[in-house]
Amino acid sequence: MKQFLGLLLIILTTTFCAAQTVGSRVSLKATDGKTYIGNIKQVQGNQYLVRYEGVDFEAWLTVDQFTVVDANGATGIVGSKVTFTAVDGKAYTGTVKEIRDNQYRVKYDGLEFEAWLQRNQFEFANTVHQTDPNPATTTAATRNGTWQAGDKVEVQDIYNDNKWEDATIYLVNSDWNPVRYKATLDNPAGHSITDLLLVYRQIRARGGQPTIKFYMKSRVDVNYADGTPRGRGTVIEIVDGNRYKIRYDGCQPYWDETVDWSQLNPAASVASNHPDITALVGNWAMFVYSYPNTVVHGNDVYREYGPGAKAPPLQINSNGSFVWYDEYNKPPVKGNWVTQAKIEGVKMGTETVNGILITDSRGILWKIYKDRPDHMTAQKMCSGETQGGTRLR
C-alpha cells in the first residue's frame, strides 16, 4: 500500500509540475489583494519567476501562490473538463490528464481513448467565450444578409464614431451586389443624418451583450466590423461600457481606434518552447536593407536597390533575455523578449507569423521572426522598416 501511495504521489507530482513550465500563463493574487495574470519566465526548483502582464514587475512565487490558466485566463489545470469537436465531426467532452505548454493530453469521456490537443482545439467547459452577439436573437439574416423591411436591428453608424445604434430597416435594394439596406435611426444621436445606407455586415440583431469583459491593459485581437482580422493591441480606455479604445502594438497614438465589443477577442498566444520561437535563439549578424531608387533609362523606369549595410549584432537567449547592439559605438540594449503569436486570417504584416518582441535603444518595438533556414527578419512594428539576420556559428 505504501509503495502504491508513493507511486501515486510521484505521478501526481510529475503531472502537476508539467503544467508549470517556462512560458505558462498563470493567475495570482498579489499582496494588494488584486488578481493578476502573468507568465512564467524562469523555474528554479519549486520557485517560479513570474512577470506580470501589463505591469513592469516580476516576482518569485511558489506553486501554491498561482494557478495555471489558458490563453484567455480560464483555469487550465490537470483535471479540467473540456469540450471539443473531433476529426469525425462529432462533439465530445473529456478531462485534461497532462499539460505541456500548449499541448493538452485529453481523456475522452466514456471512451478508452486519449489524444494530445492544442489549446485552440477545445474549450474549457466552464469558460465563456465570445460567439455571436446574442445567440438567442441572432438569426441567419446576420450571416447571409437576408434582412427585410420592417426588421428592428442595430446598425453601425459611420457618422457617429461607428457606434452600434437601434434602427429600423425600411428598404432593401436586392438588385445591388452586395445587397444594400436603408435604415432609419431610432435616435439620431445628436446629428442630422437619420437614414443610413448599409451592407449586411453593418447590421446585427438587437439585444446583443458581450460574453467577455475586457479591462484596462487587456491584450486583444481586433477585427473589422465584418469579422475580418485586423491586428493586435492593448485596451487603453473603456468607452461607454461596451466600447474600447485600442492602441495597436508598436503604433503611435494617432493610430488609436475605438471599437465595439463584438470586434474583440482575447489575444492569441504562443508558448516560448514553440519551434517558431526556439528557432530564433542564438547569435545573429544583422543587415540593413537599402531603400530602392527610381532610375529612368530612356523610356523605361527601373527600381534599383543598393547593397545595403551591415548592422550591429543581436543575441537572443533561451532564458527570455536579449542583447542588441543596435547602434555602433554605443552600449547594447539589454532586456527581456516576449512571444507574439500570429493572428489566424491576417494576410499581411507582422501578425502573419509567430515571433518575439524586443525594443531598441529608442524604445521602439520590433518583431523578430524566422523566415528561412539560418535567416530571420527583424521588422519594426507598425512600420515597413526591416532588417535581416544571418545566424552566426
BATOR-999697 format. One record per atom (N, C-alpha, C, CB): z, y, x; residue in one letter. Coordinates in steps of 0.1 Angstrom, whole numbers, plus 5000, padded with zeros to 4 digits. Glycine has a CB too. Example, Ala and Ser with C-alpha at 12.3 -4.5 7.8 and 13.67 -1.06 7.14 Angstrom:
BEGIN
507849435132A;507849555123A;507849675132A;509049555113A;507149785128S;507149895137S;507950005129S;505749945141S;
END
This chain:
BEGIN
500049885008M;500050005000M;500050135009M;501250004990M;500850125019K;500950245028K;499550265035K;502050225039K;498950155039Q;497650165045Q;496650225036Q;497150025050Q;496750185023F;495750235013F;496050385011F;495950164999F;497250435010L;497550575008L;497150655020L;499050595005L;497350595032G;496850665044G;495350685044G;497350585057G;494650575040L;493250585040L;492750685030L;492550445037L;493450685018L;493150785007L;493350925012L;493950754995L;494450945020L;494751085025L;493651125035L;496151085032L;493251035043I;492151065053I;490851105045I;491850955062I;490551025035I;489351055027I;489351195020I;489050945017I;490551215014L;490751345007L;490651465017L;492051344999L;491351445028T;491351555038T;489951585043T;492251515050T;489151475046T;487851495051T;486951555041T;487251355055T;487051515028T;486251575018T;486651715016T;486451495005T;487951745016F;488351885014F;487851975025F;489851895012F;487951935037C;487652015048C;486152045049C;488051955061C;485351945043A;483851965044A;483452085036A;483151845038A;484252135027A;483952245019A;484152375027A;484652245006A;485152375036Q;485452495043Q;484752505057Q;487052505045Q;483452545057T;482752545069T;482252695071T;481552445068T;481752725083V;481252855086V;480052885076V;480752865100V;480152995070G;479153035060G;479553015046G;477852955063G;480652935043S;481052915030S;481553045024S;482152805029S;481353055011R;481753175003R;483153134997R;480753214993R;484053234997V;485453204992V;485953314984V;486353175004V;486953284975S;487653384967S;489053374972S;487553344952S;489653494973L;491053504978L;491753624971L;491153514993L;493053614970K;493953724965K;494653784977K;494953674954K;494353914980A;494953974991A;496354024988A;494054094995A;496954084999T;498354134997T;498454254987T;498854185011T;497354324984D;497354424974D;497254374960D;496254524977D;497254244959G;497154174945G;495854164939G;498054254936G;494854224946K;493454214941K;492754094946K;492654344945K;491754044938T;490953934942T;489653974949T;490553844930T;489353914960Y;488153954968Y;487353824970Y;488654014982Y;486053854973I;485153754978I;484853774992I;483753754969I;484753665000G;484453675014G;483653555019G;485753685022G;483353565032N;482553455039N;483353405051N;481153505042N;483353275053I;484053215065I;483153245077I;484353065063I;483653315087K;482953345099K;483253245111K;483153485103K;484553205112Q;484953115122Q;485953015117Q;485553195134Q;486052895123V;487052795120V;487752755133V;486452675112V;489052765133Q;489852715144Q;491052635139Q;490352835153Q;490852505139G;491852415133G;491952435119G;493252435140G;493152475114N;493352505099N;493352655097N;494652445094N;492852725106Q;492752875104Q;491252915102Q;493352945117Q;491053005093Y;489653045089Y;489553195089Y;489352985075Y;488653245097L;488353385098L;487453425087L;487753425112L;487953505077V;487153535065V;486853685066V;487953505052V;485553715064R;485153855063R;484953895049R;483753875071R;485653995044Y;485554045030Y;484154105027Y;486654145027Y;483654075016E;482354125011E;482554275006E;481754045000E;481754365011G;481854505006G;482954585012G;482054504991G;483654525022V;484754595028V;484754555043V;486154555022V;484854655052D;484754635066D;486154575071D;484454755074D;486454445068F;487754395071F;487554245072F;488754425060F;488354185082E;488354045084E;489853995085E;487653995097E;490153875081A;491453825082A;491453675085A;492353855069A;492453625093W;492653475095W;493453425083W;493253445109W;492953325076L;493653265065L;493753115067L;492953295052L;494753055059T;494852905059T;494252865046T;496352865060T;494052735045V;493252675033V;493952695020V;493052525035V;495252715020D;495952745008D;495852885003D;497352695009D;495152975011Q;495053115007Q;493753155001Q;495353195019Q;492853054999F;491553084993F;490952964986F;490553135004F;489952994979T;489152884971T;487752894974T;489452884956T;487052794978V;485552794980V;484852824966V;485052664986V;483952914967V;483152944955V;481752934957V;483553084949V;480952934947D;479452924949D;478853064950D;478752854937D;477553074951A;476853204954A;477253304943A;475453184955A;477553264931N;477753364920N;479253394918N;477253314908N;480153334927G;481553354926G;482253244917G;481853484920G;481553144912A;482153044905A;482752944914A;481152974895A;483952884910T;484652794918T;483752674921T;485952744912T;483552634934G;482752524937G;483552434946G;481452574944G;484452354941I;485252264949I;484952124945I;486752294947I;485352034954V;485251884951V;485951854938V;485751804962V;485251794929G;485851764916G;485351844904G;487351774916G;484551954908S;483952044898S;482951964889S;483352164904S;482951994876K;481951944867K;480752024867K;482551934853K;479551964867V;478252034868V;477251984858V;477652024882V;476352064854T;475252024846T;473952044853T;475252094832T;472851964851F;471651984858F;470551904851F;471751934873F;469251934854T;468151864849T;467551784861T;467051964843T;467451654859A;466951564869A;465451554870A;467551424868A;464951484879V;463451474881V;462751414869V;463151394894V;463551334861D;462951274849D;462851374837D;463651154845D;463251494839G;463251604829G;464451594820G;462051584821G;465351504821K;466451494812K;467651574818K;466851344810K;468551614809A;469751684813A;470951594815A;470151794802A;471651604826Y;472751524829Y;473951604833Y;472451434841Y;475151544832T;476351604837T;476851514849T;477451624826T;477651574857G;478151504869G;479451564875G;477151484879G;479851514886T;481051564893T;480751574907T;482251464891T;481151694913V;480951714927V;481851624935V;481151864931V;481351544944K;482151454952K;482251504967K;481551314952K;481351584971E;481451634985E;480551754986E;480951524995E;480951854995I;480251974997I;480051995011I;481052094991I;478752025015R;478452065028R;477552185028R;477751945036R;478252305028D;477552435027D;476752435014D;476652465039D;475452445014N;474652455002N;474252314997N;473452535005N;474752215002Q;474452074997Q;475652014990Q;474051985009Q;475451964978Y;476551904970Y;476151764966Y;476751994957Y;477051674969R;476851534965R;477451514951R;477551434976R;476651484942V;477051484928V;476951334922V;476151574919V;478051294916K;478051164910K;477751184895K;479451094911K;476651114890Y;476251124876Y;477251064867Y;474851054874Y;477551134856D;478451074846D;477850964839D;478951184836D;478550854838G;478050734830G;477050644838G;477450784818G;476750684850L;475750604858L;476350574872L;474450684859L;475950464878E;476250434891E;475250494900E;476350284893E;475150624901F;474150694909F;474650824914F;472850714900F;474350854926E;474750984932E;473551044939E;475850964943E;473551184940A;472451254947A;472951374953A;471351284936A;472351414965W;472651544971W;471751644965W;472351534986W;472351754959L;471651864953L;471951994960L;472151874938L;470952084959Q;471152214964Q;471752304953Q;469852274970Q;472352414957R;473152494947R;472252544935R;473752614954R;470952564938N;470052614928N;469552504918N;468852684934N;470052384920Q;469552274912Q;470552234901Q;469352154920Q;471652304900F;472652274889F;473452394886F;473552164894F;474252384875E;475152494871E;476552424870E;474752554857E;477552504874F;478952464872F;479252464857F;479952544880F;479852364852A;480052354838A;480852474832A;480752224834A;481752534840N;482552644835N;482052774839N;483952624840N;480752784843T;480152914848T;479252964837T;479352884861T;479353094835V;478553164825V;477453244833V;479353264817V;476153214830H;475053274838H;474253354828H;474253174845H;473553454834Q;472753544826Q;471453464822Q;472453674833Q;471153464809T;469953404804T;469153504796T;470253274796T;468753464784D;468153564775D;469153674771D;467553504763D;468753794768P;469653894764P;470653854753P;468954014759P;470253774743N;471053724733N;470453594727N;471353834722N;470753474732P;470153354727P;470153344712P;470753234734P;471253394706A;471353374691A;470353464683A;472753414687A;469953574689T;469053664681T;467653674688T;469653794680T;467553634701T;466253644707T;465253534702T;466353634722T;464053574698T;463153484692T;461953464702T;462653524678T;460953384698A;459753364706A;459053494708A;458953254700A;459253584699A;458553714700A;458853784713A;458853804688A;460053764718T;460353834731T;459653774743T;461853824733T;459053654741R;458453594752R;456953594751R;458853454753R;456353594739N;454953594737N;454353714730N;454553464730N;455153814728G;454553934722G;454053934708G;453453984731G;454753864699T;454353844685T;455253924676T;454353704681T;455754044680W;456554124672W;455654174660W;457154244679W;456254204649Q;455554254637Q;456054394633Q;455654154626Q;455154464625A;455554594620A;456854574611A;454454654612A;457854654612G;459054644605G;460154584612G;458854574592G;459854514624D;460954454631D;461854554638D;460354364643D;463154534636K;464254614642K;464454564656K;465554614633K;464254644666V;464254594680V;464954694689V;462854564685V;465054664702E;465454754712E;464154774721E;466654704721E;463954904725V;462754934733V;463255004746V;461755014725V;462455004756Q;462655074768Q;462055214767Q;462054994781Q;462955314768D;462455444766D;462155514780D;463555534759D;460855524783I;460555574796I;460755724797I;459055544798I;461055794786Y;461255934786Y;462755964787Y;460755994773Y;463555864787N;465055874788N;465655784799N;465755854775N;465155794811D;465655714822D;465555564820D;467155754825D;464555524812N;464355374809N;465455304802N;464055304822N;466255384795K;467355324787K;466755234776K;468255434781K;467455134772W;467055054760W;467755114748W;467454904762W;466955144738E;467455214726E;466855144713E;467055354726E;467655154702D;467255094690D;465955164684D;468355104679D;465055084679A;463855144673A;463255044663A;462755164685A;462255094656T;461655004646T;460155014649T;461855064631T;459554894650I;458054884652I;457354914639I;457654734656I;456355004639Y;455655044627Y;454155014628Y;455855194624Y;453654984640L;452254954641L;451954854653L;451455084644L;451054754651V;450754654661V;449254674663V;451154514657V;448854704676N;447454714679N;447054584686N;447154834689N;446654484677S;446454354682S;445054334688S;446554254671S;444154434687D;442854434693D;442854474707D;441854514685D;444054524712W;444154564726W;444554444734W;445254684727W;444254454747N;444654344756N;445354404769N;443454254760N;446654384770P;447554314761P;447854394748P;448854284768P;448454324739V;448754394726V;449654514728V;449354294716V;449454624721R;450254734722R;451054754709R;449454864725R;452254804710Y;453054824698Y;453554974698Y;454354734699Y;453555024686K;454155164684K;455455144676K;453155254676K;456455214681A;457755214676A;458355354675A;458755114684A;459255374665T;459855504664T;461355484667T;459655564650T;461955574674L;463355554678L;464255594667L;463655644690L;465355514665D;466355544655D;467055674659D;467355424654D;467355694672N;468055814677N;467255864689N;469555784680N;466555974688P;465656024699P;466456054712P;464956134694P;467756044712A;468556074724A;468356204730A;468255964734A;468156304721G;468056444726G;466756494731G;469056454737G;465656414730H;464356464734H;463456464722H;463856384746H;462356534723S;461456554711S;460556434709S;460656674713S;460356344718I;459456224716I;460256114709I;458956174730I;459756084697T;460455984688T;459555864687T;460656044675T;458255864690D;457355754689D;456955704703D;456155784681D;456955574706L;456655524719L;455555424717L;457855454725L;454655414727L;453555314728L;454055214739L;452155374732L;454155084735L;454854984743L;453954864744L;456154954737L;454254784755V;453854644756V;455054554754V;453154624771V;454754424753Y;455854334748Y;457054324758Y;455254194747Y;456754344771R;457954344780R;458854454779R;457454334794R;458454564771Q;459354674769Q;460054664755Q;458554804769Q;460054544749I;460654524736I;461554404737I;459654514725I;462754404731R;463554294730R;464354294717R;464454284743R;465054184714A;465854174702A;467054264704A;466254034699A;467554314692R;468754394692R;470054304695R;468954464679R;471054364699G;472354304699G;472654224712G;472554214688G;471754234722G;471954154734G;473154214742G;470754164743G;473954124747Q;475154164755Q;475054084769Q;476454134748Q;475554154779P;475554094793P;476453974793P;475854194804P;476053864800T;476953754802T;477553754816T;476153624799T;477153844824I;477753864837I;478054004839I;476753814849I;479254034843K;479754174845K;479754194860K;481254194839K;479054304864F;478954334878F;479954454881F;477554374882F;480354464893Y;481354564897Y;480754644909Y;482654494901Y;481554744912M;481154824924M;481054734936M;482154944926M;479954754944K;479654684956K;479254534953K;480854684965K;478954504941S;478354374938S;477054364944S;478354344923S;476754244950R;475354224956R;474554164945R;475454134969R;473354224943V;472554184932V;471054174936V;472654284921V;470354084929D;468854084930D;468354154917D;468353934931D;467354244919V;466954334909V;465554284904V;466954474913V;465254284891N;463954254886N;463454384879N;464054144875N;462054384878Y;461454484870Y;461754454855Y;459954494872Y;461454544846A;461754524832A;461154394826A;461254644824A;459954354832D;459254234827D;459854104833D;457854244829D;460854114841G;461454004848G;460853964861G;461253884839G;459854044866T;459254014879T;460254054890T;457954094881T;460553974900P;461454004910P;461054134918P;461653894920P;462054214921R;461754344928R;462354354942R;462254454919R;463754334943G;464354344956G;465854324955G;464054484962G;466554344966R;467954314966R;468754444970R;468354204976R;469954464964G;470654584968G;472154564964G;470154694960G;472854674963T;474254684960T;474554774949T;475054724973T;475454744940V;475854834929V;476654944935V;476654754918V;476255064933I;476955184939I;477555264927I;476055264948I;477155244915E;477755314904E;477455234891E;477055454903E;478455234882I;478355174869I;478055284859I;479655094865I;476955284852V;476555384843V;476555334829V;475055444847V;477155404820D;477155374805D;477555234803D;475755394800D;478455174811G;478955044809G;478054934813G;479255024794G;476854924807N;475954814810N;474654854818N;475454754797N;474754964825R;473655004834R;474255034847R;472955134828R;473455004858Y;473955004871Y;473055084880Y;474254864876Y;473655164889K;472855234899K;472855144912K;473455374902K;471655124917I;471455024928I;470955104940I;470454914924I;471555064952R;470955104964R;470354984971R;472055174974R;469054994974Y;468354884980Y;468754874994Y;466854894977Y;468754744999D;469154725013D;468354805023D;469054575016D;469054875031G;468354955042G;467655075038G;467454865049G;467655115025C;466955225020C;467755355019C;466355195006C;467155465019Q;467855595018Q;468155615003Q;466955705024Q;469055715001P;469555734987P;468455774977P;470555844987P;467355834982Y;466255874973Y;465555754967Y;465255964980Y;465855634972W;465255504966W;466155454955W;465055404977W;467355504954D;468355454944D;467755454930D;469655544944D;468155354923E;467555334909E;468655284900E;466355234910E;468555334887T;469455294877T;468755194868T;470055414868T;469255074866V;468654974859V;469554914848V;468154854868V;468954844839D;469654784828D;470254654833D;468754754816D;471354604826W;472054484830W;471054364830W;473154454821W;470054364821S;469154254819S;468254234831S;468354264807S;468254334840Q;467354334852Q;468054274864Q;466754464855Q;469354234863L;470154194875L;470554054874L;471354284876L;470653994886N;471153864888N;472053864901N;470053754889N;473053784902P;473853774914P;472853744926P;474953674914P;473053814937A;472153794949A;472153654953A;472653884960A;471053594956A;470853464962A;471553464976A;469353414962A;471953344980S;472553334993S;471853215001S;474053314992S;472053225014V;471553115023V;472653095033V;470253155030V;472952965036A;474052925045A;473652955059A;474452785043A;474652985068S;474453015082S;473952895089S;475753065088S;474052775084N;473552655091N;472252605085N;474552545090N;471552695077H;470252655072H;469252665084H;469852755061H;468252575084P;467352565095P;466652705097P;466352465093P;466352775087D;465752905089D;466653005096D;465352965075D;467952985096I;468853065102I;469153025117I;470153075094I;469452895118T;469752835131T;468652855141T;470152695130T;467352855135A;466252875144A;466153005151A;464952855136A;467053105147L;467053235152L;468053245164L;467353335142L;468953155165V;469953155176V;469253145189V;471053045174V;469653235198G;469153235212G;468853375217G;467853155212G;468153375229N;467853505235N;466353535233N;468153495250N;466053655230W;464653695226W;464253815234W;464553725211W;463053805240A;462353915246A;461553985235A;461353875258A;461954115233M;461354195222M;460154265226M;462354285216M;459254295216F;458054365219F;457754455207F;456854265221F;457354585211V;457054685200V;455554685199V;457554825204V;455054665187Y;453654665184Y;453154815184Y;453254595171Y;451954835189S;451354965189S;450855005175S;450254975199S;450755135172Y;450155175160Y;448655185161Y;450655315156Y;447955155150P;446455155151P;445855295151P;445855075139P;444755305158N;444055435158N;442655415151N;443855485172N;442155515144T;440855515138T;439855575148T;440855595125T;438855495151V;437855535161V;436455525154V;437855435173V;435655625156V;434255635150V;433255615161V;434055765143V;432355515159H;431255495168H;429955505159H;431355355175H;429355615160G;428155635152G;428455645138G;427155525154G;427955555130N;428155545115N;429255445112N;426955515108N;429855385122D;430855285120D;432255335123D;430555155128D;433255295115V;434655335117V;435455205120V;435155405104V;436255205131Y;436955095135Y;438455125136Y;436455045149Y;439255025135R;440655035137R;440954965151R;441554965125R;441455045160E;441754985173E;443254985176E;441155075184E;443754875182Y;445154855185Y;445354855200Y;445654725178Y;446354935204G;446754925218G;447554805222G;447555055222G;447854795235P;448654675239P;450054665235P;448554655254P;450654775230G;452054775226G;452954795239G;452454645219G;454254765237A;455154785248A;456254685247A;455654925249A;456854645259K;457954565260K;459254635255K;458154505274K;460054575248A;461254635243A;462554565248A;461354635227A;463754625248P;464954565253P;465254435245P;466154655252P;465854345252P;466054205246P;467154205235P;466454105257P;467154095228L;468154065217L;468753925218L;467454085203L;470053925217Q;470753795218Q;471453765205Q;471753795230Q;471053655199I;471753615186I;472553485189I;470653585175I;473853495186N;474753385189N;475153305176N;476053445195N;475453185178S;475753095167S;477053125160S;475752945172S;477953205167N;479253235161N;479153355152N;480253265172N;477953405149G;477753515140G;477653655146G;478853515130G;477653655159S;477553785166S;476253805172S;478653795177S;475953925176F;474653955183F;474854065193F;473554005173F;473954075203V;473954175213V;472554225214V;474554125227V;472354355212W;470954405212W;470854525221W;470454445197W;470054515231Y;469754625240Y;468554705234Y;469454585255Y;468854775223D;467754835215D;467154955222D;468154865201D;467855015232E;467355135239E;467655115253E;468055265233E;466555145261Y;466755135276Y;467755235281Y;465455155283Y;468455185292N;469455275299N;470655325290N;468755395304N;470855245279K;472055275271K;472755145268K;471555335257K;474055155265P;474855035262P;474254955250P;476355065259P;474454825250P;473854745239P;474654765226P;473854605243P;474054735215V;474754725203V;475354585201V;473754765191V;476654585198K;477254455196K;477854455181K;478454435206K;477654345174G;478154335161G;477954195155G;477354435152G;478154185142N;478054055136N;476854055126N;479354025128N;476153945126W;474953935117W;475453865104W;473853865124W;474753895094V;474953825081V;473653765076V;475553925070V;473653665069T;472453605064T;471953685052T;472653455060T;470653685050Q;470053735038Q;468953635033Q;469353875041Q;469253585021A;468353485015A;467053555010A;469053405004A;466053475009K;464753515003K;464953524988K;463553425006K;464153604981I;464153604967I;462953534961I;464153754962I;463153434954E;462053354948E;461253444939E;462553234940E;459953434942G;458953514933G;458553644939G;459653544920G;459253694950V;458853814957V;457553784965V;459953874966V;456553864964K;455253844970K;455053904984K;454153884961K;455854004987M;455754075000M;457054145004M;454554184999M;457154175017G;458354245022G;459354145028G;458954315011G;460454205032T;461454125040T;462154015031T;462454215045T;462054035018E;462753935009E;461953815006E;463154004996E;460853795013T;460053675011T;460453555019T;458553705013T;461453585029V;461853485038V;463353495040V;461153505052V;463953375044N;465353375048N;465453435062N;465853225048N;466553505065G;466753565078G;468153615079G;465753665080G;468353695089I;469653765091I;469553915092I;470353705104I;470553985090L;470554135090L;471454175102L;471054195077L;470954275110I;471654335120I;471454485120I;471254275134I;472154565127T;471954705128T;471754745142T;473254785122T;470854855143D;470654905157D;471655015160D;469154965157D;471355085172S;472355185177S;472455305168S;471955225191S;471455325159R;471555435150R;472055395136R;470155495148R;472455275135G;473055225122G;471955185112G;473855325116G;470755165116I;469655125108I;469554975107I;468255185113I;469354925094L;469354785091L;468054725094L;469754765077L;468054605101W;466854535105W;467054385100W;466554535120W;465954325095K;465954185092K;465254105103K;465354155078K;465853995107I;465253915117I;464953775110I;466253885129I;463653735112Y;463253605106Y;462253535115Y;462753635092Y;462253405114K;461353325122K;459953325115K;461853175123K;458953345123D;457553345117D;456653235123D;456953485120D;456953185135R;456153075141R;457053015152R;454753125145R;456652905158P;457452845168P;457652935180P;456752715173P;458952945184D;459353025195D;458953175194D;458752975208D;458853215182H;458553355179H;459253405166H;457053385179H;459753525166M;460353575154M;459853725152M;461853565155M;460253775140T;459853915137T;461153985134T;458853925125T;461354115139A;462354205135A;461754315127A;463154255148A;462154335115Q;461554435106Q;462654525101Q;460754375095Q;462354655102K;463254755097K;463254745082K;462954895102K;464454735076M;464554725061M;464054855055M;465954695057M;463354835043C;462754945036C;461755025044C;463955035031C;461154955053S;460155025062S;459154915067S;460855095074S;458054965071G;457054865077G;457154855092G;455654915073G;458054925098E;458254915113E;458654775117E;459155025118E;458054715127T;458354585131T;458354575146T;457354485125T;459054475151Q;458954425165Q;458854275165Q;460254475173Q;458254225176G;458154085177G;459154035188G;456754045181G;459453905187G;460353845196G;459853715201G;461753835191G;459953695214T;459553565220T;460753505227T;458353585231T;460953375224R;462153305229R;462253305244R;462353165223R;463353335250L;463553325264L;464153195267L;464453445270L;463653125277R;464252995281R;464752995295R;463152885280R;
END
